[in-house]
Amino acid sequence: MMSSSAILRTSANRKAFREAFYAAAKLKGETFTHNTAYFIQGGDIKHRTNNNDVELSFRQESNFYYLSGCSEPGCALLMNPSISESVLFVPQYDDDYALWCGDYPVADDYKQKLGFSRVEYKSESAVASILKEWKIQKVYAFDQESKNSSLLNPKTLEPGVEIISDEISRTFYVLVKDLRLIKTQEEIEIMRRMCQISGAAHVKCMQRARPGINERELEAVFRYETMLNGGSIFQAYDPIIAGDDRGATLHYIRNDEIVHDGSLVLIDAGAETYGSLYASDITRVFPVNGKFSEKQRQIYQLVLDAQMQVLASMKPGVKWEDMHRLALRVMTKGLYELGILKVDGKQGDEAVEELVKHHAGSVFFPHGLGHALGLDVHDPPNRDGTFEKIDEPGIKNLRIRVTLQKGMVLTVEPGLYFNKRMIANALKDETLQKYLNPSVINDYMSVGGIRIEDDVAVTDDGIDNLCAGIPKTIEEVEKVMSKQ
């Protein structure tokens, strides 16, 4: 018989994270702990089609994994912060399951591997019994799926037990999201390893590239390298492999076109850590023939300069939206100096200030600077997941507004895109059209899109770049590609 460590290979002991949750709930006061429990339903196996026994690969729901460490399907978690105790509810399998799916874990396996003192086989009566034992009067269900779980059957619960959907109260949600926003050093090291594995796969793609290659071949290289070296069954998101001018489409995932000589390839891809689910998210751009053209170099260097200035400015106490504005200012100034943007009757800093004031650079930088990263590629934003949007082009698409704190892990991904629809719309805009120089813009349309993305952890006095060493400068990229 297989050991628990083998059966539960992709699960982990996250007792410390549950203890952090208990402490956070207690800080909220007795209202959030007295006779109160928190319930979250884990994910379950899904089939390719109805009435079909072809199962899809299972990936645990991130919030459930954060608190339980359990990667197995069909489980649930009940937590009681007032006594710092949790119970994991797990499926009870039989020999028929073993025939089709292999050996299965039993309750003691979960206890040993995941650090639970109590593990019960799941049933309505088992959950009701625990709630009665704890004298629970109020249960916060993490989401609607948790609230609708058959394990929380009102008919089996003690009279007066209230089940509260957290989609209304947000109590449970906020506690977990706040914890997930700040990473432990252990989490950061897991993410660093995955960034380095994904970064090495980016290098392999650069070295495989050649004029006439199909984008799908580069996707295959990336998936192969990350599975081989990191055991990555899952990518953190569908890879973006965008050749020619398709890099100007932000989430291009068809990945099925030929890349022509003289064109760039934008690869936005990051694998997920085998066994702990943490994401990486990296973007690199390179010339398919190994050498940047002059116009490609100009735009690439603008984006790189913006990213480097942001990285040098990030530290605790800095507002994330200010970092976006910094990146936009650097790129706006560069676009002005190239003649892509113009201001009639003004020059130098005076012209740049007017362009910044009217968000002219956002025509070419239409997305936010970056987002939180962790168990999800777009990790939960601050607080309850909502925040006041900044009603300005580009920056309105920020996925997170925070003051930086030590332990946050964020992507830093400025970009410039020559997207024909965005530019056509701007040329019709009464405010923007006078700042655009169509003839010069046309000379750069073949550049497509350039985005440079690293994953960084905020430290005491700056940042720790988890993507350090992955080729990024023009010289580094061309050197790597010369060693095919």
Secondary structure per residue as TSV (DSSP state, phi and psi in degrees):
chain	resnum	aa	ss	phi	psi
A	1	M	-	360.0	140.9
A	2	M	-	-71.7	150.1
A	3	S	-	-75.5	163.2
A	4	S	H	-61.7	-34.1
A	5	S	H	-66.2	-32.0
A	6	A	H	-77.1	-43.5
A	7	I	H	-66.6	-42.2
A	8	L	T	-101.9	42.0
A	9	R	T	-58.5	-36.0
A	10	T	T	-95.7	13.5
A	11	S	-	-104.8	165.0
A	12	A	-	-148.0	155.6
A	13	N	-	-79.4	110.6
A	14	R	-	-119.4	36.5
A	15	K	H	-56.7	-39.1
A	16	A	H	-62.3	-31.8
A	17	F	H	-74.4	-34.1
A	18	R	H	-67.2	-39.4
A	19	E	H	-64.4	-36.1
A	20	A	H	-64.9	-36.3
A	21	F	H	-65.6	-44.6
A	22	Y	H	-56.4	-46.4
A	23	A	H	-63.5	-41.0
A	24	A	H	-65.2	-40.2
A	25	A	H	-65.6	-41.3
A	26	K	H	-64.4	-34.5
A	27	L	H	-64.6	-25.2
A	28	K	H	-72.4	-20.7
A	29	G	-	111.4	171.3
A	30	E	G	-61.0	-29.1
A	31	T	G	-56.0	-29.6
A	32	F	G	-98.1	-0.2
A	33	T	T	-131.1	-32.2
A	34	H	T	-67.7	120.6
A	35	N	T	50.3	35.7
A	36	T	E	-125.5	136.4
A	37	A	E	-125.7	160.4
A	38	Y	E	-124.3	129.2
A	39	F	E	-123.3	133.2
A	40	I	E	-137.5	131.6
A	41	Q	E	-90.2	131.0
A	42	G	-	-78.5	174.7
A	43	G	-	-75.7	169.0
A	44	D	-	-137.7	164.8
A	45	I	-	-63.0	137.1
A	46	K	-	-119.7	148.3
A	47	H	B	-101.6	156.1
A	48	R	S	-60.7	-43.4
A	49	T	S	-141.5	165.2
A	50	N	T	-63.8	147.4
A	51	N	T	55.9	38.7
A	52	N	-	-135.8	128.7
A	53	D	-	-91.8	17.4
A	54	V	-	-85.4	107.9
A	55	E	B	-88.6	146.1
A	56	L	-	-84.6	153.0
A	57	S	-	-58.5	138.7
A	58	F	-	-96.8	133.1
A	59	R	-	-127.9	124.6
A	60	Q	-	-66.7	148.1
A	61	E	-	-63.3	134.1
A	62	S	H	-64.6	-42.0
A	63	N	H	-66.5	-38.5
A	64	F	H	-64.4	-43.6
A	65	Y	H	-64.1	-39.7
A	66	Y	H	-55.0	-41.5
A	67	L	H	-89.0	-30.0
A	68	S	H	-104.9	-32.9
A	69	G	-	76.8	5.5
A	70	C	-	-93.8	122.0
A	71	S	-	-98.5	2.6
A	72	E	S	-82.8	147.1
A	73	P	S	-76.9	159.9
A	74	G	S	75.8	22.4
A	75	C	-	-106.9	169.2
A	76	A	E	-148.1	159.0
A	77	L	E	-133.3	132.9
A	78	L	E	-122.4	127.0
A	79	M	E	-124.6	142.0
A	80	N	E	-125.5	94.8
A	81	P	G	-62.2	-31.1
A	82	S	G	-63.9	-29.6
A	83	I	G	-114.8	8.8
A	84	S	T	52.3	50.4
A	85	E	E	-134.0	145.2
A	86	S	E	-133.4	151.7
A	87	V	E	-125.3	128.1
A	88	L	E	-97.4	128.2
A	89	F	E	-104.4	127.5
A	90	V	E	-129.2	157.5
A	91	P	-	-70.7	151.4
A	92	Q	-	-106.9	113.3
A	93	Y	-	-92.4	168.4
A	94	D	-	-129.4	-178.5
A	95	D	H	-68.4	-25.1
A	96	D	H	-65.3	-38.5
A	97	Y	H	-61.0	-44.9
A	98	A	H	-61.3	-34.6
A	99	L	H	-60.5	-44.4
A	100	W	H	-88.3	-34.1
A	101	C	H	-118.0	-6.8
A	102	G	-	98.4	178.7
A	103	D	-	-59.3	152.5
A	104	Y	-	-126.8	155.6
A	105	P	-	-79.4	149.0
A	106	V	-	-111.2	175.5
A	107	A	H	-55.2	-42.4
A	108	D	H	-64.6	-30.9
A	109	D	H	-62.0	-43.6
A	110	Y	H	-63.6	-41.3
A	111	K	H	-59.6	-48.0
A	112	Q	H	-67.5	-42.4
A	113	K	H	-82.9	-36.0
A	114	L	H	-103.4	-5.6
A	115	G	-	79.2	24.9
A	116	F	-	-93.3	138.8
A	117	S	S	-84.5	-22.3
A	118	R	-	-131.4	126.0
A	119	V	E	-134.1	128.0
A	120	E	E	-122.8	148.2
A	121	Y	E	-72.0	135.6
A	122	K	-	-75.0	136.8
A	123	S	-	-167.4	159.5
A	124	E	H	-58.9	-42.8
A	125	S	H	-67.7	-34.3
A	126	A	H	-65.8	-43.1
A	127	V	H	-66.1	-45.0
A	128	A	H	-60.5	-38.4
A	129	S	H	-65.2	-41.9
A	130	I	H	-65.7	-44.2
A	131	L	H	-61.7	-38.1
A	132	K	H	-66.9	-43.6
A	133	E	H	-59.5	-40.0
A	134	W	T	-82.6	-4.9
A	135	K	T	58.1	46.0
A	136	I	-	-80.2	134.7
A	137	Q	-	-111.2	-20.1
A	138	K	E	-139.9	130.2
A	139	V	E	-121.7	119.7
A	140	Y	E	-87.2	117.1
A	141	A	E	-92.4	131.0
A	142	F	S	-59.4	-40.2
A	143	D	S	-150.6	-178.4
A	144	Q	H	-64.3	-36.1
A	145	E	H	-63.1	-39.4
A	146	S	H	-67.0	-43.3
A	147	K	H	-62.3	-35.3
A	148	N	T	-87.1	3.3
A	149	S	-	-58.6	139.0
A	150	S	T	-64.2	-17.7
A	151	L	T	-71.3	-22.0
A	152	L	S	-102.7	60.2
A	153	N	-	-82.4	113.6
A	154	P	T	-54.2	-27.6
A	155	K	T	-69.2	-23.7
A	156	T	T	-99.8	-8.7
A	157	L	S	-85.8	159.1
A	158	E	-	-62.6	147.4
A	159	P	T	-57.4	138.6
A	160	G	T	91.7	-8.0
A	161	V	-	-72.5	124.3
A	162	E	E	-101.4	127.5
A	163	I	E	-101.1	118.0
A	164	I	E	-109.6	122.5
A	165	S	E	-72.2	122.8
A	166	D	H	-71.4	-11.6
A	167	E	H	-66.9	-16.9
A	168	I	H	-95.5	-48.8
A	169	S	H	-82.8	-32.1
A	170	R	-	64.6	6.3
A	171	T	H	-60.8	-56.2
A	172	F	H	-62.4	-46.0
A	173	Y	H	-55.7	-49.9
A	174	V	H	-63.2	-42.1
A	175	L	H	-58.9	-45.5
A	176	V	H	-72.1	-43.4
A	177	K	H	-63.8	-40.8
A	178	D	H	-61.6	-39.8
A	179	L	H	-67.1	-41.3
A	180	R	H	-68.2	-25.2
A	181	L	H	-67.5	-33.4
A	182	I	S	-104.0	117.1
A	183	K	-	-90.0	147.3
A	184	T	-	-78.1	165.8
A	185	Q	H	-63.9	-32.6
A	186	E	H	-61.2	-44.8
A	187	E	H	-62.4	-42.8
A	188	I	H	-61.7	-40.4
A	189	E	H	-67.6	-36.5
A	190	I	H	-61.9	-43.8
A	191	M	H	-68.8	-36.5
A	192	R	H	-59.4	-45.3
A	193	R	H	-60.4	-42.5
A	194	M	H	-69.6	-34.7
A	195	C	H	-62.6	-41.3
A	196	Q	H	-69.0	-38.0
A	197	I	H	-66.2	-44.5
A	198	S	H	-66.0	-37.9
A	199	G	H	-62.3	-40.3
A	200	A	H	-63.4	-34.6
A	201	A	H	-67.8	-37.1
A	202	H	H	-59.0	-43.0
A	203	V	H	-61.3	-42.9
A	204	K	H	-60.6	-37.1
A	205	C	H	-65.6	-42.9
A	206	M	H	-57.6	-42.7
A	207	Q	H	-75.5	-22.2
A	208	R	H	-83.2	-22.1
A	209	A	-	-65.4	148.1
A	210	R	-	-164.5	152.7
A	211	P	T	-55.3	135.7
A	212	G	T	92.8	-4.7
A	213	I	-	-70.9	147.5
A	214	N	B	-88.6	142.2
A	215	E	H	-55.6	-33.8
A	216	R	H	-65.6	-27.6
A	217	E	H	-66.5	-39.3
A	218	L	H	-68.9	-36.7
A	219	E	H	-62.9	-41.6
A	220	A	H	-62.6	-39.8
A	221	V	H	-61.8	-45.6
A	222	F	H	-63.3	-47.2
A	223	R	H	-63.2	-41.9
A	224	Y	H	-61.4	-48.7
A	225	E	H	-64.3	-40.2
A	226	T	H	-74.8	-32.2
A	227	M	H	-72.3	-39.9
A	228	L	H	-65.1	-44.9
A	229	N	H	-96.4	-20.0
A	230	G	H	-123.3	-1.8
A	231	G	-	66.2	22.4
A	232	S	-	-74.9	101.7
A	233	I	S	-69.9	-37.4
A	234	F	S	-112.7	142.6
A	235	Q	B	-82.9	153.8
A	236	A	S	-67.4	-20.9
A	237	Y	S	-167.2	165.4
A	238	D	-	-65.9	126.1
A	239	P	-	-60.2	143.5
A	240	I	E	-103.3	114.5
A	241	I	E	-122.2	94.3
A	242	A	E	-117.1	107.6
A	243	G	E	-96.4	173.4
A	244	D	G	54.5	-131.3
A	245	D	G	-92.5	7.9
A	246	R	G	-74.0	-11.7
A	247	G	G	-64.9	-13.9
A	248	A	G	-79.7	-5.9
A	249	T	S	-96.6	115.5
A	250	L	T	-60.5	-43.3
A	251	H	T	-119.7	54.2
A	252	Y	-	-74.4	118.3
A	253	I	-	-129.9	11.4
A	254	R	-	-65.7	-43.1
A	255	N	-	51.6	48.5
A	256	D	-	-138.4	22.1
A	257	E	S	-111.0	158.0
A	258	I	B	-77.3	142.2
A	259	V	-	-103.0	124.6
A	260	H	-	-93.6	155.0
A	261	D	T	-55.4	136.3
A	262	G	T	90.1	-2.8
A	263	S	-	-97.5	164.0
A	264	L	E	-95.5	158.3
A	265	V	E	-122.2	125.6
A	266	L	E	-103.4	120.5
A	267	I	E	-117.0	115.4
A	268	D	E	-113.0	102.2
A	269	A	E	-154.6	143.5
A	270	G	-	-156.9	135.1
A	271	A	B	-90.6	165.7
A	272	E	B	-102.7	143.0
A	273	T	-	-67.7	126.9
A	274	Y	T	-68.1	124.6
A	275	G	T	93.4	-11.6
A	276	S	T	-142.0	-3.9
A	277	L	-	72.3	0.1
A	278	Y	-	-71.2	145.4
A	279	A	B	-96.1	157.1
A	280	S	-	-123.9	158.1
A	281	D	-	-153.7	101.3
A	282	I	E	-131.6	138.2
A	283	T	E	-124.8	131.6
A	284	R	E	-133.1	150.4
A	285	V	E	-127.4	137.6
A	286	F	E	-149.5	155.4
A	287	P	E	-79.6	131.7
A	288	V	T	-62.9	-25.7
A	289	N	T	-96.0	3.6
A	290	G	S	94.4	-8.4
A	291	K	-	-134.0	127.1
A	292	F	-	-70.7	138.9
A	293	S	-	-76.0	169.9
A	294	E	H	-61.1	-45.6
A	295	K	H	-68.9	-36.8
A	296	Q	H	-62.5	-42.5
A	297	R	H	-60.8	-42.3
A	298	Q	H	-61.6	-48.6
A	299	I	H	-70.5	-41.1
A	300	Y	H	-58.6	-45.2
A	301	Q	H	-66.0	-34.4
A	302	L	H	-59.9	-47.0
A	303	V	H	-65.3	-43.2
A	304	L	H	-63.6	-41.8
A	305	D	H	-60.0	-42.3
A	306	A	H	-62.6	-45.2
A	307	Q	H	-64.0	-43.6
A	308	M	H	-64.6	-37.0
A	309	Q	H	-67.7	-37.7
A	310	V	H	-64.9	-47.4
A	311	L	H	-59.2	-36.5
A	312	A	H	-74.0	-18.0
A	313	S	H	-101.0	-14.1
A	314	M	-	-74.1	132.9
A	315	K	-	-170.0	165.8
A	316	P	T	-55.5	139.2
A	317	G	T	97.1	-14.7
A	318	V	-	-84.4	139.1
A	319	K	B	-83.1	136.0
A	320	W	H	-62.7	-37.9
A	321	E	H	-64.8	-28.4
A	322	D	H	-68.3	-31.3
A	323	M	H	-69.2	-37.4
A	324	H	H	-62.1	-45.9
A	325	R	H	-62.4	-37.4
A	326	L	H	-62.4	-48.0
A	327	A	H	-59.9	-43.5
A	328	L	H	-63.6	-40.9
A	329	R	H	-62.9	-46.0
A	330	V	H	-59.3	-45.1
A	331	M	H	-73.6	-34.5
A	332	T	H	-62.2	-45.4
A	333	K	H	-59.5	-43.0
A	334	G	H	-65.9	-40.7
A	335	L	H	-64.1	-35.5
A	336	Y	H	-65.6	-44.1
A	337	E	H	-66.7	-25.8
A	338	L	T	-84.4	-8.8
A	339	G	T	87.1	4.1
A	340	I	S	-71.1	-38.4
A	341	L	B	-109.2	151.0
A	342	K	-	-147.0	159.6
A	343	V	-	-137.9	110.6
A	344	D	T	-63.3	130.3
A	345	G	T	83.9	-0.4
A	346	K	-	-133.3	154.4
A	347	Q	-	-140.0	165.5
A	348	G	H	59.1	-141.7
A	349	D	H	-60.0	-34.4
A	350	E	H	-62.8	-40.8
A	351	A	H	-67.6	-43.4
A	352	V	H	-60.7	-41.7
A	353	E	H	-60.5	-40.4
A	354	E	H	-67.0	-40.4
A	355	L	H	-63.5	-41.3
A	356	V	H	-65.2	-43.7
A	357	K	H	-57.8	-37.4
A	358	H	T	-101.4	13.1
A	359	H	T	58.7	32.7
A	360	A	G	-63.1	-33.6
A	361	G	G	-66.4	-22.0
A	362	S	G	-69.3	-15.0
A	363	V	G	-59.8	-32.8
A	364	F	T	-104.7	-12.1
A	365	F	-	-130.3	77.4
A	366	P	-	-89.6	1.1
A	367	H	S	-118.6	173.6
A	368	G	-	-74.0	160.9
A	369	L	S	-65.9	-31.7
A	370	G	-	173.3	-173.8
A	371	H	-	-150.9	167.7
A	372	A	B	-70.4	150.0
A	373	L	-	-134.2	142.0
A	374	G	S	-176.4	-121.7
A	375	L	S	-67.9	-22.8
A	376	D	S	-118.1	150.5
A	377	V	S	-64.4	-36.3
A	378	H	S	-107.5	84.5
A	379	D	-	-65.6	161.2
A	380	P	-	-54.7	137.9
A	381	P	-	-74.1	-177.2
A	382	N	S	-65.8	153.2
A	383	R	T	53.4	-126.7
A	384	D	T	-90.6	16.5
A	385	G	S	89.2	-3.1
A	386	T	-	-119.6	148.5
A	387	F	-	-158.5	159.7
A	388	E	-	-71.3	121.6
A	389	K	-	-74.0	149.1
A	390	I	-	-90.4	117.8
A	391	D	-	-82.0	68.2
A	392	E	S	-141.1	149.9
A	393	P	T	-55.9	144.3
A	394	G	T	77.8	-67.4
A	395	I	G	-66.6	-20.1
A	396	K	G	-64.3	-17.5
A	397	N	G	-93.1	8.8
A	398	L	-	-57.7	131.7
A	399	R	S	-84.9	-8.4
A	400	I	-	-155.1	140.0
A	401	R	-	-126.4	109.6
A	402	V	-	-142.7	160.2
A	403	T	B	-91.3	125.8
A	404	L	-	-60.0	138.7
A	405	Q	-	-130.7	153.0
A	406	K	T	-57.3	134.2
A	407	G	T	99.8	-14.1
A	408	M	-	-70.6	140.7
A	409	V	E	-118.2	122.8
A	410	L	E	-131.2	152.9
A	411	T	E	-88.5	145.8
A	412	V	E	-123.0	106.9
A	413	E	-	-140.7	65.6
A	414	P	-	-66.3	157.3
A	415	G	E	-159.1	159.3
A	416	L	E	-128.4	133.0
A	417	Y	E	-133.1	131.3
A	418	F	-	-101.6	75.4
A	419	N	-	-92.8	119.4
A	420	K	H	-61.5	-33.8
A	421	R	H	-73.6	-42.5
A	422	M	H	-60.3	-43.3
A	423	I	H	-69.6	-41.4
A	424	A	H	-60.9	-41.5
A	425	N	H	-66.2	-38.9
A	426	A	H	-66.0	-34.9
A	427	L	H	-69.9	-15.3
A	428	K	H	-95.1	-10.2
A	429	D	-	-81.5	127.3
A	430	E	T	-61.9	-32.4
A	431	T	T	-80.3	-41.4
A	432	L	T	-86.8	-31.9
A	433	Q	G	-57.1	-33.6
A	434	K	G	-71.5	-15.2
A	435	Y	G	-93.9	-7.0
A	436	L	B	-99.5	141.1
A	437	N	-	-111.2	90.4
A	438	P	H	-56.0	-39.8
A	439	S	H	-66.2	-38.9
A	440	V	H	-72.3	-42.1
A	441	I	H	-55.6	-42.1
A	442	N	H	-59.5	-32.8
A	443	D	H	-67.6	-20.3
A	444	Y	H	-105.8	-1.4
A	445	M	G	-59.3	-33.8
A	446	S	G	-69.1	-14.2
A	447	V	G	-62.4	-33.0
A	448	G	-	76.4	-110.0
A	449	G	E	-138.5	143.8
A	450	I	E	-130.4	123.5
A	451	R	E	-134.8	136.9
A	452	I	-	-123.7	123.3
A	453	E	B	-132.6	126.6
A	454	D	E	-122.0	158.2
A	455	D	E	-107.3	126.6
A	456	V	E	-131.5	147.2
A	457	A	E	-105.9	135.3
A	458	V	E	-77.7	132.2
A	459	T	-	-109.8	-168.8
A	460	D	S	-60.6	-36.6
A	461	D	S	-136.3	17.0
A	462	G	S	175.8	-133.3
A	463	I	E	-137.5	157.9
A	464	D	E	-115.2	110.2
A	465	N	E	-80.5	109.6
A	466	L	T	-71.5	-12.1
A	467	C	T	-102.8	14.9
A	468	A	T	-54.7	136.0
A	469	G	T	93.9	-12.9
A	470	I	S	-79.7	122.6
A	471	P	-	-49.0	133.0
A	472	K	-	-142.3	-38.6
A	473	T	S	-70.7	161.5
A	474	I	H	-57.2	-43.6
A	475	E	H	-64.7	-42.1
A	476	E	H	-64.2	-43.2
A	477	V	H	-64.8	-47.2
A	478	E	H	-65.0	-35.4
A	479	K	H	-65.7	-44.7
A	480	V	H	-60.5	-41.7
A	481	M	H	-72.9	-20.5
A	482	S	T	-76.3	-9.8
A	483	K	T	-106.6	37.0
A	484	Q	-	-65.6	360.0
